[in-house]
């Protein structure tokens, strides 16, 4: 049965998109070093130039099984997953005996397997696979994503099946914008997501937060991940790059702990960049909730009963619902535009989405149950 659709303003993009706070894992620290290959920075060997790590925080009061989780890398503005690897404890010295879990109010550090700095190596719970190692058991796509650069979007994914790589995955947090490759001021590639926040100073005292050559930490009040792809940081085809109105500003949720540069465009001191806050997120000031284990089971069933086809799609796409009571279906693009359709909540129906007016790229389909609480996100590629 055909439905009617309407566009919603970008201001509504995040309204009701997140689940209750303090109930799901999220990224808490991100380190992208400026270290040079073949130079010694105090490690056991000279640096490979891959002094990188990502930290994940458990803001709940429960032990969380890591088996459903993975980290993805969307490289250089691509809407396709370039690398993806499961979360698993490969450093047994930092593991609860016999478990692949994360204790309440603690962190999990995934370090690049080629990292040499003692501050990173000593805090790592997992050492990533090689850049290209598709046959390794932990690798889901191609190789390890912990070879990211400042213009790669990163995502924390939870698989509703309970096993990473099996069935559909739901993005529960991300850094950067999937589908955008930010540019340098001279419009060359190799840029980064950046910005300032009045909390860190203004004018000449402003602190520049960047996804390149910095160690950044999630702000204390952030207690839930970004579940919907943000608006692009920069206006398309603008040179030099100009910030999009409402565009992604990494400084909204992150602050700079340590940088390899003395201000934007300043002198570089790669050896001065610090990582000694890895392995802790002690300044967290958000609420501690219960991990949504019951909801996870409910989500798995809800998600399994909803399919979208064809995918990739052109012109129209069909959302087929079987034995699930759906209240609404929303297609969201990275400009904040939404196409919505109301379900009847009957448990058996097909909704036809008119996507003929959308540009080619990656979109997220948000499906909300009639209870208003059960939500899943599915990816839809528009050709």
HELIX and SHEET records of a PDB file:
HELIX    1   1 UNK A   10  UNK A   12  5                                   3    
HELIX    2   2 UNK A   75  UNK A   77  5                                   3    
HELIX    3   3 UNK A   92  UNK A   94  5                                   3    
HELIX    4   4 UNK A  118  UNK A  121  1                                   4    
HELIX    5   5 UNK A  198  UNK A  200  5                                   3    
HELIX    6   6 UNK A  203  UNK A  205  5                                   3    
HELIX    7   7 UNK A  250  UNK A  252  5                                   3    
HELIX    8   8 UNK A  270  UNK A  272  5                                   3    
HELIX    9   9 UNK A  293  UNK A  304  1                                  12    
SHEET    1   A 5 UNK A   7  UNK A   8  0                                        
SHEET    2   A 5 UNK A 338  UNK A 342 -1                                        
SHEET    3   A 5 UNK A 326  UNK A 332 -1                                        
SHEET    4   A 5 UNK A 361  UNK A 369 -1                                        
SHEET    5   A 5 UNK A 375  UNK A 382 -1                                        
SHEET    1   B 6 UNK A 126  UNK A 127  0                                        
SHEET    2   B 6 UNK A 107  UNK A 111  1                                        
SHEET    3   B 6 UNK A  52  UNK A  57 -1                                        
SHEET    4   B 6 UNK A  26  UNK A  32 -1                                        
SHEET    5   B 6 UNK A 214  UNK A 218 -1                                        
SHEET    6   B 6 UNK A 254  UNK A 259 -1                                        
SHEET    1   C 2 UNK A  64  UNK A  65  0                                        
SHEET    2   C 2 UNK A 101  UNK A 102 -1                                        
SHEET    1   D 5 UNK A 139  UNK A 141  0                                        
SHEET    2   D 5 UNK A  83  UNK A  86 -1                                        
SHEET    3   D 5 UNK A  69  UNK A  74 -1                                        
SHEET    4   D 5 UNK A 153  UNK A 159 -1                                        
SHEET    5   D 5 UNK A 169  UNK A 175 -1                                        
SHEET    1   E 2 UNK A 194  UNK A 195  0                                        
SHEET    2   E 2 UNK A 209  UNK A 210 -1                                        
SHEET    1   F 3 UNK A 306  UNK A 309  0                                        
SHEET    2   F 3 UNK A 316  UNK A 322 -1                                        
SHEET    3   F 3 UNK A 348  UNK A 354 -1                                        
END                                                                             
